Amino acid sequence: MTKQTYTTGLGTSNADSITLLGHDLASELLGKTSFGELAFWLITKKRPSKSELVMFEAVLTALADHGFTPTAIAARLTYTSAPDSLQGALAAGLLGGGSRFLGVTEDCAKFLADTLHAHTSKEPGARLPTNEVGWDELAASVMAARKQEGKFVPGLGHPVHKVQDPRTPVLFALSREHGTYGPHLALFEAFGRVAPRVLGKALPLNGAGVCGAVLADLGLPMGVLRGVALLARCAGLLGHLVEEQTDPIGIDVYMNVDRNIDYQPPPR
């Protein structure tokens, strides 16, 4: 009878040691590998270069917290209801990462990747643009088509930062400085330039969208990018829950809503 086996390349352990990514955890990784480096390594199964690590950790920092977002409020209110379940409150906040908050990191990266693939595969020998003019032409064509279809370009616009998301220029500059600026960032940057002409109004490139382009240019698997955003936000949510333990606002939020209900029952 053939013995059933279960394959993993991540971690394993025995009575005397723990092995992670082919290295002894205790003697080779502890105190020598940052958590950001380890996270990148676990996801890609390759150790990041110094430049890749700078950009990956910049993304984690950019997405860690953005104040009283729905994810943070959900975590705090859940903790208010069940202070005995920190893990439940943390999970509640993470579950709110979707198309409007956090999820745009993956949505934007996927849209950019699909656009680049469609451009290079539409005819034999098709190539990506090599200069700003070419990127702008591609971006304008795609944006005009999306506008006609009544769709938007993921990563454009922000509910708070109406003129410029302060994270955006820094992430672009860092990617150029560290040699990781690639086609996903080039196309996304072009969308920002052509938006006033195509849409009739300027829309800022939001930080979460830029983070998606950064991660795509780093070559991370497309299906895991929302997970990277959630990994970052997990730290922020944990900070919110510590605050909720020491300076709670959850009960005030609940009572403020409860005391200001406009009750309109359906007609009988």
DANOR-V561563 format. One record per backbone hydrogen bond with DSSP energy under -0.5 kcal/mol. CO is the residue of the C=O (numbers start at 1). NH is the residue of the N-H. If there is no record, write none. Layout:
# DANOR-V561563
CO,NH  CO,NH
This chain:
# DANOR-V561563
10,21  12,19  17,14  18,25  19,12  20,23  23,20  23,25  24,28  24,29  25,29  25,30  29,32  29,33  34,38  35,39  36,40  37,41  38,42  39,43  40,44  41,45  49,53  50,54  51,55  52,56  53,57  54,58  55,59  56,60  57,61  58,62  59,63  60,64  61,64  67,66  67,69  69,73  70,74  71,75  72,76  73,77  74,78  75,79  76,80  77,81  78,82  82,85  85,89  86,90  87,91  88,92  89,93  90,94  91,95  92,96  93,96  94,97  96,98  98,103  98,104  101,98  101,103  102,105  103,106  103,107  104,108  105,109  106,110  107,111  108,112  109,113  110,114  111,115  112,116  113,117  114,118  115,119  116,120  117,121  118,122  123,126  131,135  132,136  133,137  134,138  135,139  136,140  137,141  138,142  139,143  140,144  141,145  142,146  143,147  144,148  145,149  146,151  147,150  152,154  153,156  155,206  160,162  164,166  165,168  165,169  166,170  167,171  168,172  169,173  170,174  171,175  172,176  173,177  174,178  175,180  175,181  176,179  182,186  183,187  184,188  185,189  186,190  187,191  188,192  189,193  190,194  191,195  194,198  195,199  195,200  195,201  196,200  204,157  204,206  206,210  207,211  208,212  209,213  210,214  211,215  212,216  213,217  214,218  215,220  216,219  221,224  222,225  224,228  225,229  226,230  227,231  228,232  229,233  230,234  231,235  232,235  232,236  233,237  234,238  235,239  236,240  237,241  238,242  239,243  240,244  241,245  242,246  243,247  249,253  250,254  251,255  252,256  253,257  254,258  255,259  257,260  258,261  261,263  262,264
